[in-house]
Amino acid sequence: MDNMTHQPPRIASTTVLGLFGGVVVTLLAIAGWWTPSDRRMATAGGMEGSGGMANMSGMQGMDMSGGNMAGMKVDMGAKDLGQASVTLSPTRRQAIGVRTGVVERRPFETTIRAVGAVAYDERRVRQVNLRVAGWVTNLAVNYTGQFVRAGEPLLTIYSPELAATQAEYRLARRTQARVGQSPLEPIRSGADAQVQAAAERLRRFNVSDEQIEALENSESRPETTLVAPISGVVTKKMALQGAYATPEMPLYEIADLSTVWVNAQVYERELPLVALGQEAEVTLATYPNEILRGRVAFIDPVLAPETRTTRVRMELPNPDLRLKPGMYGDVIIRVRAAPVLAVPREAVLDSGTRTLAFLDRGEGRFEPREIKTGRTFDGYTEVIEGLQTGDKVVTSGTFLIDSESKLMAATNMMGALGMGGVRMEQAQMGEMEMGAADHPSTQTVDGLTLTIETLPAPPKKGENAVRVTVRANNAPVTDAAVTVAYTMAMPGMEVETVKASHTKDGVYEAEVDLSMRGAWTIDATVTRPNAKPVTAHVTVQVEE
């Protein structure tokens, strides 16, 4: 065993070197750097045909045009995608949990849920102002929240300007009466014009025609009454008893609550599904057992940058004024559209630049297919291009299949670049010349002899023990720190590391979880005081 000093297992030299060389060549070819002169240099250097890479240890007779890795076969379908079709054995399909679904036309029905709040109908809000300046002498409506009916008095003001205009009107009427029988038309016309001008000024001061007519038979009244323009609830009251008010000052704000709005905040990703006229259901926290029904009446054209939501408005009748602005509740918008071609959402792989699904071609063969998707609804994604009714697609295990597809496409590219002497069918995981440890494996590295074995041997799927015996100059080593790292040689598989405990006479043991069938690589690393770490490698085949 001494001749094994400093020699890692053959998997480290053959597989890693072969894959590394393939990746480098692939990148050079893609970038346009693998020129005919480079190819001639490779030929001269013995890297083509039966020499070079093909003569490397453990790689004779290997062919990259097809392969079988741990129950996987691959062909170069979908070359334009940079991925290859993958064939899985029944055991592998069961191990990674492959499930499939059918592409079919489904009714487009989904539900949008959002938080909503009751608000005033802005079209039914009125602000009350004076037309003439004066002092408030009486407040008929003197608190916020008071209900008023249209035409009811709000307040009374005393206005010297109004009194003067009323006096002008009375004087114009008397003048008109005195000159009414004058034979001179200009005089009669002038008197009529003065009456009309005075009456018009009174109308601008919000004096009704009835009140103007009454001035003919009564004295001037320096006070005027302001009335409610609509029926509703006083939401703001700025008028104060005895205050001087001017036309630009708002005195009241009145809202008609017979109809209210419910504003829901809908996320931008759901906006394409919302349309005017859609049915909506509102459930308020105040009335949890009551469903209020309405329709979408407005979609805000502006998105709120803080919440990435848009306001969607429903209108609800409120004849008994039970719905009060500020109430919160839940809004459900029912979306119904024509049937669309759809796949389960889990079948879609979106990389950001393209979208893929894996077709089930039967007998364990899965082909990558680029697709164009549309809307997502109730666990399904709309398919616009790339699939048709009746296709079977992978819905579980897609990530692992996608990873293997990319890896296999890269290895097949190596064969296309002149490395056709490599035959991947001999590269089955667990069947390569990797020193499979169904019995103890002993290696000597930097003066240390390491014996690695599993309990039981061969190991079974699940919990196993790894025993590492460390000796130096045929004497047990008891002062070392030993760690055991184990993984499966497949994309996406992480390396697990555990610390081994010293039991006796240079024997260290660690518990490992070999969770699935296939080939597992185990590395034992020994670190002694004031010495560099030493690592030995072994590959074991896990059975059921």
VMD Tcl script that draws the C-alpha trace (Angstrom):
set ca {
  {0.00 0.00 0.00}
  {3.03 2.31 0.25}
  {2.90 3.08 -3.42}
  {-0.45 4.84 -2.77}
  {1.26 7.70 -0.99}
  {0.06 11.10 -2.26}
  {-2.28 9.43 -4.77}
  {-5.93 10.47 -4.56}
  {-8.60 8.05 -5.79}
  {-8.96 7.70 -9.54}
  {-12.22 9.65 -9.50}
  {-10.22 12.74 -8.59}
  {-7.96 12.41 -11.61}
  {-10.22 11.02 -14.29}
  {-13.56 12.61 -13.68}
  {-12.41 16.02 -12.45}
  {-9.71 16.39 -15.09}
  {-12.03 15.20 -17.85}
  {-14.89 17.49 -16.85}
  {-12.53 20.43 -16.30}
  {-10.99 19.96 -19.71}
  {-14.43 19.70 -21.29}
  {-15.65 22.89 -19.64}
  {-12.54 24.80 -20.73}
  {-12.86 23.59 -24.32}
  {-16.57 24.41 -24.34}
  {-15.97 27.93 -23.11}
  {-13.22 28.46 -25.68}
  {-15.49 27.27 -28.46}
  {-18.38 29.45 -27.36}
  {-16.16 32.51 -27.14}
  {-14.74 31.81 -30.61}
  {-11.22 31.18 -29.29}
  {-10.94 27.51 -30.48}
  {-9.54 28.16 -33.94}
  {-8.31 25.66 -36.57}
  {-4.74 26.45 -35.55}
  {-5.61 25.57 -31.94}
  {-7.10 22.32 -33.18}
  {-3.91 21.52 -35.13}
  {-1.87 22.24 -32.00}
  {-4.10 19.89 -30.04}
  {-3.60 17.21 -32.72}
  {0.14 17.72 -32.69}
  {0.15 17.52 -28.92}
  {-1.69 14.21 -28.94}
  {-5.11 15.51 -27.79}
  {-7.21 14.15 -30.66}
  {-8.26 10.77 -31.88}
  {-6.81 7.89 -29.90}
  {-4.17 10.02 -28.11}
  {-4.17 12.94 -25.69}
  {-7.33 13.09 -23.63}
  {-8.40 9.69 -24.83}
  {-5.16 8.18 -23.44}
  {-5.60 9.72 -20.01}
  {-5.89 7.19 -17.22}
  {-9.38 5.78 -16.92}
  {-10.76 7.59 -20.03}
  {-9.96 5.17 -22.82}
  {-12.89 4.40 -25.06}
  {-15.20 6.96 -23.53}
  {-17.70 8.66 -25.82}
  {-19.34 11.97 -24.94}
  {-22.11 11.60 -27.51}
  {-24.34 9.81 -24.99}
  {-24.13 8.89 -21.36}
  {-25.47 7.20 -18.29}
  {-24.77 8.80 -14.93}
  {-26.30 7.09 -11.89}
  {-29.27 5.80 -13.83}
  {-29.38 8.80 -16.19}
  {-29.06 8.73 -19.94}
  {-28.86 11.91 -21.94}
  {-29.16 13.00 -25.55}
  {-28.62 16.35 -27.18}
  {-32.26 17.29 -27.76}
  {-33.08 20.99 -27.54}
  {-29.56 22.10 -28.44}
  {-30.72 25.64 -28.92}
  {-31.68 25.72 -25.23}
  {-28.20 24.75 -24.05}
  {-29.80 21.74 -22.33}
  {-30.27 18.09 -23.15}
  {-33.01 15.54 -22.72}
  {-32.57 13.34 -19.65}
  {-33.59 9.72 -19.17}
  {-34.17 8.51 -15.61}
  {-34.45 4.96 -14.45}
  {-37.56 4.08 -12.39}
  {-35.41 3.93 -9.27}
  {-34.03 7.43 -9.84}
  {-37.49 8.81 -10.61}
  {-38.77 7.42 -7.35}
  {-35.74 8.66 -5.41}
  {-36.08 12.29 -6.48}
  {-39.88 12.25 -6.38}
  {-40.71 12.88 -10.03}
  {-44.39 13.61 -10.66}
  {-46.12 14.78 -13.83}
  {-49.23 16.71 -14.80}
  {-51.25 17.19 -17.99}
  {-51.46 20.38 -20.04}
  {-55.14 21.19 -20.51}
  {-57.58 24.01 -21.11}
  {-58.99 25.28 -17.84}
  {-61.56 27.95 -17.01}
  {-59.70 31.10 -15.98}
  {-61.10 31.66 -12.51}
  {-59.23 33.20 -9.62}
  {-59.79 35.36 -6.59}
  {-58.01 38.58 -5.65}
  {-57.98 39.38 -1.96}
  {-57.19 42.84 -0.65}
  {-57.70 45.09 2.35}
  {-60.36 47.77 1.86}
  {-61.58 50.86 3.69}
  {-64.88 52.74 3.50}
  {-64.57 56.34 2.26}
  {-66.81 59.27 1.27}
  {-68.14 59.45 -2.24}
  {-66.18 62.51 -3.33}
  {-68.89 63.44 -5.83}
  {-71.37 63.86 -2.97}
  {-69.38 66.26 -0.82}
  {-70.26 69.98 -0.74}
  {-68.45 72.93 0.79}
  {-70.56 75.84 2.10}
  {-69.35 79.46 1.71}
  {-70.86 82.93 2.02}
  {-71.43 85.24 -0.95}
  {-71.10 88.37 1.19}
  {-68.97 89.25 4.18}
  {-70.55 89.69 7.60}
  {-70.75 88.63 11.24}
  {-72.24 85.29 12.32}
  {-75.23 86.09 14.56}
  {-76.78 82.63 14.92}
  {-75.57 79.02 14.38}
  {-78.42 76.61 13.58}
  {-75.96 73.74 12.97}
  {-73.29 73.94 15.61}
  {-71.41 70.60 15.75}
  {-69.62 68.17 13.43}
  {-71.50 64.99 12.56}
  {-74.94 66.60 12.66}
  {-77.33 65.42 9.96}
  {-79.02 68.17 7.90}
  {-81.53 68.15 5.09}
  {-81.33 70.21 1.93}
  {-82.78 73.71 2.50}
  {-82.46 73.66 6.28}
  {-80.81 76.78 7.80}
  {-77.17 76.51 8.78}
  {-76.42 80.01 10.13}
  {-77.47 83.66 10.01}
  {-75.13 86.59 9.32}
  {-75.35 90.36 9.63}
  {-73.89 92.09 6.58}
  {-73.77 95.90 6.14}
  {-72.99 95.37 2.45}
  {-76.10 93.27 2.05}
  {-78.23 95.88 3.85}
  {-76.94 98.60 1.54}
  {-77.76 96.56 -1.55}
  {-81.26 95.84 -0.26}
  {-81.80 99.60 0.27}
  {-80.62 100.28 -3.30}
  {-83.12 97.73 -4.58}
  {-86.04 99.27 -2.62}
  {-85.09 102.76 -3.88}
  {-84.87 101.50 -7.48}
  {-88.32 99.95 -7.19}
  {-89.87 103.21 -5.87}
  {-88.19 105.17 -8.68}
  {-89.48 102.71 -11.22}
  {-93.02 103.17 -9.88}
  {-92.85 107.03 -10.08}
  {-91.58 107.19 -13.68}
  {-93.62 104.27 -14.96}
  {-96.09 106.61 -16.67}
  {-93.46 108.95 -18.10}
  {-93.88 109.60 -21.85}
  {-90.07 109.47 -22.20}
  {-88.87 105.99 -23.04}
  {-85.26 106.59 -21.92}
  {-86.43 107.50 -18.43}
  {-88.59 104.40 -18.11}
  {-85.82 102.19 -19.45}
  {-83.25 103.66 -17.04}
  {-85.50 103.00 -14.04}
  {-86.04 99.39 -15.14}
  {-82.29 98.88 -15.57}
  {-81.58 100.12 -12.02}
  {-84.09 97.63 -10.59}
  {-82.54 94.76 -12.58}
  {-79.01 95.70 -11.53}
  {-79.92 95.85 -7.83}
  {-81.79 92.53 -8.01}
  {-78.80 90.88 -9.73}
  {-76.46 92.06 -6.95}
  {-78.81 90.54 -4.39}
  {-78.83 87.22 -6.27}
  {-75.01 87.19 -6.18}
  {-75.31 87.50 -2.39}
  {-77.36 84.28 -2.41}
  {-80.72 86.04 -1.90}
  {-83.56 84.10 -3.51}
  {-86.11 85.63 -5.90}
  {-88.83 85.13 -3.27}
  {-86.80 87.09 -0.76}
  {-86.16 89.82 -3.30}
  {-89.91 90.16 -4.04}
  {-90.65 90.32 -0.34}
  {-88.40 93.38 0.00}
  {-91.03 95.46 -1.83}
  {-93.46 95.16 1.05}
  {-91.08 95.02 4.01}
  {-88.19 96.86 5.47}
  {-84.61 96.01 4.58}
  {-83.24 93.11 6.56}
  {-79.51 93.40 7.24}
  {-79.35 89.67 8.10}
  {-79.44 86.73 5.75}
  {-79.72 83.00 6.34}
  {-77.36 80.38 4.81}
  {-79.09 77.05 4.02}
  {-77.79 73.49 3.40}
  {-77.27 72.76 -0.33}
  {-77.70 68.95 0.08}
  {-78.87 66.42 2.63}
  {-76.03 64.76 4.51}
  {-73.72 64.76 7.50}
  {-71.63 67.76 8.53}
  {-68.06 66.49 8.29}
  {-66.37 69.86 8.96}
  {-67.62 72.99 10.81}
  {-65.45 76.08 10.74}
  {-68.19 78.66 11.52}
  {-68.12 80.22 15.01}
  {-70.73 82.31 16.77}
  {-69.90 86.01 16.45}
  {-67.02 85.47 14.00}
  {-66.51 87.71 10.97}
  {-66.79 85.59 7.85}
  {-65.75 86.41 4.31}
  {-66.65 84.68 1.01}
  {-63.29 82.90 0.72}
  {-63.71 81.21 4.12}
  {-65.30 77.69 4.10}
  {-67.88 77.47 6.89}
  {-69.18 73.89 6.54}
  {-68.47 70.67 4.64}
  {-71.42 68.33 4.13}
  {-71.20 64.75 2.80}
  {-74.07 62.72 1.41}
  {-73.49 59.18 2.75}
  {-76.37 57.49 0.94}
  {-73.66 55.98 -1.30}
  {-70.10 55.25 -0.12}
  {-66.86 54.05 -1.67}
  {-64.76 51.07 -0.63}
  {-61.13 51.51 -1.67}
  {-59.11 48.29 -1.91}
  {-55.30 48.20 -2.27}
  {-54.42 45.69 -5.00}
  {-50.81 44.59 -5.62}
  {-49.33 45.46 -8.99}
  {-48.81 41.81 -9.99}
  {-52.59 41.30 -9.76}
  {-53.59 44.45 -11.63}
  {-53.75 42.74 -15.07}
  {-56.58 40.59 -13.70}
  {-58.73 43.52 -12.54}
  {-61.30 45.11 -14.87}
  {-64.18 47.53 -14.53}
  {-67.50 45.88 -13.75}
  {-66.10 42.81 -12.01}
  {-68.05 41.47 -9.06}
  {-66.65 42.24 -5.62}
  {-67.53 41.09 -2.12}
  {-66.82 43.23 0.94}
  {-66.80 41.95 4.52}
  {-66.34 44.60 7.20}
  {-64.92 43.94 10.62}
  {-67.98 45.69 12.09}
  {-70.37 43.24 10.39}
  {-68.29 40.03 10.02}
  {-71.27 37.83 9.15}
  {-72.59 40.09 6.39}
  {-71.33 40.11 2.79}
  {-71.80 43.37 0.88}
  {-71.79 43.07 -2.89}
  {-70.70 45.61 -5.44}
  {-68.73 46.05 -8.66}
  {-65.38 47.56 -9.58}
  {-66.13 51.16 -10.58}
  {-62.65 52.70 -10.82}
  {-58.99 51.65 -11.07}
  {-56.49 54.29 -10.03}
  {-53.99 55.06 -12.83}
  {-51.23 55.74 -10.27}
  {-49.26 53.13 -8.30}
  {-48.26 53.87 -4.70}
  {-44.44 53.51 -4.64}
  {-44.29 52.75 -0.92}
  {-46.61 49.74 -0.99}
  {-46.52 48.82 -4.71}
  {-50.32 48.78 -4.71}
  {-53.03 50.53 -6.70}
  {-56.40 51.72 -5.40}
  {-59.39 49.85 -6.80}
  {-62.78 51.33 -5.93}
  {-66.19 49.77 -5.40}
  {-69.46 51.70 -4.83}
  {-71.96 50.46 -2.25}
  {-75.44 51.80 -1.40}
  {-75.80 53.00 2.18}
  {-79.43 54.07 2.68}
  {-79.46 53.50 6.44}
  {-75.99 55.07 6.95}
  {-74.61 51.89 8.59}
  {-71.40 52.08 6.57}
  {-69.20 54.75 8.05}
  {-66.10 56.20 6.41}
  {-62.97 54.75 7.98}
  {-64.29 51.22 8.52}
  {-61.88 48.47 7.45}
  {-62.68 45.13 5.86}
  {-61.67 42.44 3.39}
  {-62.37 42.72 -0.32}
  {-62.67 39.72 -2.66}
  {-62.73 40.35 -6.41}
  {-63.95 37.43 -8.51}
  {-62.07 37.08 -11.80}
  {-63.65 34.98 -14.54}
  {-62.47 34.73 -18.14}
  {-62.51 32.35 -21.10}
  {-60.72 28.97 -20.72}
  {-56.97 29.06 -21.33}
  {-54.24 26.48 -21.87}
  {-52.59 25.99 -18.48}
  {-50.05 23.88 -16.59}
  {-49.52 23.45 -12.85}
  {-47.43 26.31 -11.53}
  {-44.74 23.89 -10.25}
  {-44.01 22.76 -13.82}
  {-42.67 26.18 -14.86}
  {-38.98 27.04 -14.42}
  {-38.33 30.77 -14.84}
  {-34.66 31.78 -14.98}
  {-35.41 35.45 -15.61}
  {-34.28 35.28 -19.25}
  {-36.34 32.32 -20.40}
  {-39.05 29.96 -19.17}
  {-38.85 26.17 -19.41}
  {-40.97 23.10 -18.80}
  {-39.87 19.45 -19.05}
  {-41.99 17.22 -21.28}
  {-42.51 13.59 -20.27}
  {-41.77 11.61 -23.44}
  {-42.39 8.24 -21.80}
  {-40.05 5.50 -20.56}
  {-38.37 7.95 -18.19}
  {-37.25 10.43 -20.87}
  {-37.74 14.15 -20.15}
  {-37.21 16.83 -22.77}
  {-36.69 20.55 -21.98}
  {-39.08 22.86 -23.83}
  {-38.95 26.65 -23.87}
  {-42.40 28.13 -23.33}
  {-44.08 31.52 -23.16}
  {-46.34 32.02 -20.18}
  {-49.11 34.45 -19.30}
  {-51.23 34.92 -16.21}
  {-51.09 32.84 -13.03}
  {-54.28 31.68 -11.33}
  {-55.22 29.25 -8.56}
  {-52.07 27.13 -8.78}
  {-51.88 27.18 -12.58}
  {-49.94 29.21 -15.15}
  {-51.32 30.15 -18.54}
  {-49.28 28.83 -21.50}
  {-49.23 31.01 -24.61}
  {-46.62 29.16 -26.68}
  {-44.54 25.96 -26.50}
  {-47.05 23.37 -25.27}
  {-50.33 21.92 -26.46}
  {-53.31 20.17 -24.94}
  {-52.51 16.67 -23.70}
  {-48.75 17.17 -23.18}
  {-47.40 15.68 -19.95}
  {-44.99 17.87 -18.00}
  {-42.91 17.36 -14.86}
  {-44.45 19.01 -11.79}
  {-42.13 17.70 -9.05}
  {-38.37 17.15 -9.20}
  {-38.00 19.76 -11.94}
  {-35.01 21.46 -10.29}
  {-32.89 18.32 -10.19}
  {-33.85 17.36 -13.74}
  {-33.03 20.89 -14.92}
  {-29.60 20.74 -13.26}
  {-28.78 17.39 -14.82}
  {-30.00 18.60 -18.20}
  {-27.59 21.53 -18.12}
  {-24.71 19.37 -16.95}
  {-25.31 16.75 -19.60}
  {-25.55 19.37 -22.34}
  {-22.14 20.72 -21.28}
  {-20.55 17.27 -21.30}
  {-22.05 16.44 -24.69}
  {-20.60 19.66 -26.06}
  {-17.16 18.28 -25.23}
  {-17.75 15.45 -27.68}
  {-18.90 17.90 -30.34}
  {-15.59 19.77 -30.00}
  {-13.41 16.81 -30.92}
  {-13.38 14.75 -27.71}
  {-15.41 11.94 -29.19}
  {-13.04 9.42 -27.67}
  {-14.65 9.91 -24.26}
  {-17.50 7.50 -23.61}
  {-19.79 8.66 -20.85}
  {-21.54 5.29 -20.68}
  {-18.53 4.15 -18.65}
  {-18.96 7.08 -16.26}
  {-21.82 5.68 -14.25}
  {-21.67 7.04 -10.76}
  {-20.61 4.28 -8.43}
  {-19.34 2.10 -11.30}
  {-16.19 4.04 -12.14}
  {-12.86 2.82 -10.84}
  {-13.20 4.68 -7.58}
  {-12.18 2.11 -5.06}
  {-15.68 1.12 -3.98}
  {-15.46 0.39 -0.25}
  {-17.67 -2.61 0.34}
  {-14.72 -3.78 2.44}
  {-12.14 -1.69 4.34}
  {-10.02 0.57 2.11}
  {-6.49 1.34 3.28}
  {-4.40 4.25 2.00}
  {-1.03 5.66 3.08}
  {-0.67 9.42 2.85}
  {2.29 11.45 4.20}
  {3.40 8.68 6.55}
  {-0.08 8.01 7.93}
  {-1.98 4.83 7.13}
  {-5.74 5.40 7.01}
  {-8.24 2.56 6.86}
  {-11.82 3.60 6.02}
  {-14.78 1.26 6.37}
  {-18.53 1.51 6.85}
  {-20.76 -0.23 9.34}
  {-22.60 -2.07 7.91}
  {-20.62 -2.95 4.80}
  {-21.83 -2.38 2.20}
  {-23.74 0.60 3.64}
  {-27.53 0.82 3.53}
  {-29.73 3.81 2.80}
  {-30.09 5.87 5.97}
  {-27.91 6.07 9.07}
  {-24.49 4.37 8.88}
  {-21.24 4.51 10.81}
  {-17.91 5.41 9.20}
  {-14.86 4.02 10.98}
  {-11.42 5.53 10.33}
  {-8.35 3.75 11.73}
  {-5.24 5.95 11.85}
  {-1.72 4.50 12.31}
  {1.78 5.92 12.00}
  {4.80 3.61 11.80}
  {2.43 0.76 12.63}
  {1.42 2.45 15.91}
  {-2.08 3.83 16.63}
  {-2.55 7.61 16.45}
  {-4.73 8.77 19.33}
  {-4.14 12.56 19.37}
  {-5.63 13.47 15.95}
  {-8.74 15.42 15.01}
  {-10.69 13.48 12.38}
  {-13.55 14.83 10.26}
  {-15.67 12.91 7.76}
  {-17.16 14.69 4.73}
  {-19.62 12.90 2.46}
  {-21.69 13.79 -0.59}
  {-23.24 12.39 -3.73}
  {-21.65 13.30 -7.05}
  {-24.69 15.02 -8.52}
  {-25.63 18.67 -9.10}
  {-27.28 20.43 -6.19}
  {-26.00 17.93 -3.58}
  {-24.28 19.65 -0.66}
  {-21.28 18.28 1.25}
  {-22.06 17.24 4.80}
  {-19.23 17.25 7.37}
  {-19.25 15.52 10.78}
  {-16.61 15.18 13.48}
  {-15.43 11.68 14.30}
  {-14.90 10.63 17.92}
  {-11.91 8.57 19.09}
  {-13.04 5.25 20.51}
  {-9.81 3.28 21.15}
  {-6.39 2.44 19.71}
  {-6.47 5.02 16.91}
  {-10.01 4.15 15.82}
  {-12.36 7.09 15.10}
  {-16.07 6.78 14.32}
  {-18.71 9.17 12.94}
  {-22.42 8.79 12.12}
  {-23.45 9.70 8.55}
  {-26.84 9.85 6.82}
  {-26.65 8.32 3.34}
  {-30.18 9.32 2.35}
  {-30.50 7.73 -1.11}
  {-29.24 4.89 -3.27}
  {-26.21 5.38 -5.44}
  {-22.56 6.26 -5.22}
  {-21.37 8.36 -2.25}
  {-17.90 9.90 -1.86}
  {-16.46 9.86 1.65}
  {-13.40 11.96 2.60}
  {-11.61 11.38 5.90}
  {-9.35 14.26 6.97}
  {-6.83 13.70 9.79}
  {-5.17 16.66 11.53}
  {-2.35 16.06 14.02}
  {-0.71 18.69 16.22}
  {1.94 20.68 14.32}
  {1.27 18.78 11.09}
  {-0.62 19.53 7.93}
  {-3.99 17.81 7.38}
  {-4.04 14.51 5.52}
  {-7.08 13.36 3.51}
  {-8.06 9.97 2.13}
  {-10.94 9.39 -0.26}
  {-13.21 6.46 -0.84}
  {-16.46 5.84 -2.76}
  {-19.14 3.48 -1.52}
  {-22.26 2.13 -3.19}
  {-25.40 2.50 -1.09}
  {-28.10 -0.12 -1.50}
  {-31.68 -0.24 -0.20}
}
mol new
graphics top color blue
foreach p $ca { graphics top sphere $p radius 0.5 }
foreach p [lrange $ca 0 end-1] q [lrange $ca 1 end] { graphics top cylinder $p $q radius 0.2 }
display resetview
